[in-house]
Amino acid sequence: MTQTQQPRVALVTGAARGIGTAIAERLATDGMHVILADILDSGEQTASELRSKGLSCSFAWVDFGDLASVESFVQAQIRAHGRIDVAVNNAGISPKHQGKRLPIDETPLEEWQKVVDINLTACFLVAKAVLPGMKAGRWGRIVNMASQAGRTRSQVAGSHYSASKAGLIGFTRTLAGEVGPFGITANSIAPGRIDTPMAAEAGSEANERYLSAIPAGRLGTPDDIGAAVSYFASEEAGFVTGVCLDVNGGHFMA
């Protein structure tokens, strides 16, 4: 970014807590204005806390399970902020029942569809909405939050979660091939076990099992993911596209 350019504008979905908040803070620290988008009303408090640190950000409420409104939501943010240069699709759900996934033959269709809608289809709709502006500006960064569960077998995540995250990786590769000529990159990140409220839902026993198998000797932190997103969103990453980056402390090595 040159001195005459306005700060980049980033949209981070699922930004009210955990990984999303860490991503938003990191991108804002990098000098961007960050739109925190979430269904949780606590996102307003999160944005306020970031602003108290001197960072430029705003909060916008949205339900990414309401697919009919996703594109119009993003377009409204583009109108409000002038453009979106960086889109980070981080919002996602991983339903558990008493701390455990349901077997495939016991998974209701409604639950399957909701997970796919939020974890995969909403990401497609966000990308679809931001691409015209990115193409016009000949620059853009799209980062999709996948999962280790989309890279290999998971003993914790449900079939719908794993399928949605594997689908997101495939979608990202196709997207990268289409938009590369416009100066736009598309990459995905596959976190391993990260110390977040979502991970806590699986229970301490599951997390201890993960920890014992991680060569790095610790669970990941939201800041680990924020750092990876920061790189993909940077000028320096302009020749890196279609990549799925594993951030898991060595638990899974492709």
Order of alpha helices (4+ residues) and beta strands (2+ residues): beta-alpha-beta-alpha-beta-alpha-beta-alpha-alpha-beta-alpha-beta-alpha-alpha-alpha-beta
